[in-house]
Amino acid sequence: MRLTDALAARQGEAAPTYLDLRFDAQGHALPDPGCTVIAHVREPAANAALATVRATMQAAGLARFWAWLPPASFHMTMFDMLLHGRRGAAWPQHLSPTLSGRLADEALIEALRGFSLDTDPVFAMKLDGLTLSPSGMGVALSGRTPAEDARLRALRDRLAAATGLAARPGHADYRFHVTLAYLIDWPAPEDAREADAMLSEAESALLGALPTLDLGPPEVCLFDDMTEFRPLFTLS
């Protein structure tokens, strides 16, 4: 299924995507600062439903392959604005490629002060299931209806235009999600087979408890690593 083929087969290859970049092998967060526009998952029942995925893996003794994020940090990125370490084509075209990260943050954040949302600040999302990759584990989200998905993507387009990031590669193909954990070790095939079964159980429980999720309003945030996103102001 997911793990057996996609992850266990990677043993002996390069390290998981964010090992020693966002988390070390012990699961400790490493600096990866920037700014972003997100919607936190603030409903306690929703946070609890998401956190049961970790609890399921812990009960099976399989949680050690991931660095798990604190439930208070759970969020959906509405617009992935800036990472200090991501330059080149991902950098705002109007900013110097040598500008310090925090000065770049300030420039983009200032561009969004006074930004008018011009739409309802709450977005109705549906959970599409757990996702696993060499990066980590998350929950795929999409608009509850095609119109809702289009409304959120239209907001992304406007935010990209306002911050000079409309031409950034991958903008149109961005997939909405809530990240639960980052992969820090490849599971062995025997672990992966057990993890597949536990993840299927966790996914069924999650979708049963939380088939839909209302998120918003959008928050402009700063972050130093992936464990905390500090709101500066809310778009309205």
ZIMO-V973100 format. One record per run of one state. SS is the DSSP state (H for helix, E for strand, L for the rest). FROM is the first residue (numbers start at 1). TO is the last residue. If there is no record, write none. Layout:
SS FROM TO
SS FROM TO
This chain:
L 1 1
H 2 6
L 7 7
H 8 10
L 11 18
E 19 19
L 20 22
E 23 23
L 24 28
E 29 29
L 30 33
E 34 40
L 41 43
H 44 59
L 60 62
H 63 65
E 66 68
L 69 70
H 71 73
L 74 74
E 75 83
L 84 87
H 88 90
L 91 100
H 101 112
L 113 121
E 122 132
L 133 135
E 136 143
L 144 145
H 146 162
L 163 176
E 177 183
L 184 188
H 189 209
L 210 211
E 212 216
L 217 218
E 219 223
L 224 228
E 229 234
L 235 236
